[in-house]
Amino acid sequence: MAELTVRAELPALAAIADFLAETLAGCGDELVFAIQLAVDEACSNTILYGYPGGEAGTITIACTVDDDTVRVTITDNGVPFDPLTAPVPSLDVPAEERPIGGLGVHFIRTVTDSVTYAREGERNVLSMEKKRPASP
């Protein structure tokens, strides 16, 4: 398992993307992109909304790769928030008529095979899995 802990600040998103690219090297560009997108969306939400009032916080990304699955767990000590309770956005409404927000969680659900959330003590724990493509 590879693990990275960063301060919950927007500049950390680049370090998280680099960490995932290194950890997932050899998994295929499409899978790496999907995981980076999902993790970026989740971490962006944590950074923007998880620490109101300018509190200092951290985000930890743990990534495990086995023969058929990539697992990523994101933990933070921000305010409790279960992204899986967010309503599904109305994609049939033109973008300019939709309320702002909600697409990040939709992307996470779309590009991963499973997503779970738990509140463990004072921490949010978001876990995602993505199946690896079969080797040729």
C-alpha positions, 0 to 999 in steps of 0.5 A, a space after each residue: 500500500 502506498 500512502 500520502 498525507 497532505 495539507 488540505 489546500 488546493 496546491 496539494 491537488 497536484 501532489 496528489 495527482 503525481 502520487 497517483 500517477 506514480 503509484 498506478 504506473 503500469 495500470 493503463 492511462 484510462 484507469 489512472 485518469 479515472 482514479 485521478 479524476 475521482 480523487 481530485 473531485 473528492 479532495 477538492 470538495 474536502 479542501 473547499 468545504 471540509 474546513 470552514 473558518 480556515 481551520 488547518 486540516 489534512 487529507 490522507 490518500 491510501 492506494 492499493 493495487 492488486 491483480 484485478 482492482 485498484 483501491 483508494 481510501 481518502 481520509 480527512 478530519 474535516 466536518 462530517 460529510 457523506 458525498 453519497 447522500 448528494 442528489 443525482 444531478 439533472 443531466 437532461 437540463 442545460 448546464 446554464 440552468 442547473 444549480 452549481 455543484 453536484 457534478 463531482 460526486 456524479 463523476 466519482 460514481 461514474 468513473 469508479 466501480 464502487 464507492 463507500 463512505 464511513 465516519 470513523 471517530 472524527 474522520 471521514 473515510 471515502 473508499 473507491 474501487 476500480 477494476 483493472 482491465 484484463 491483461 491481453 
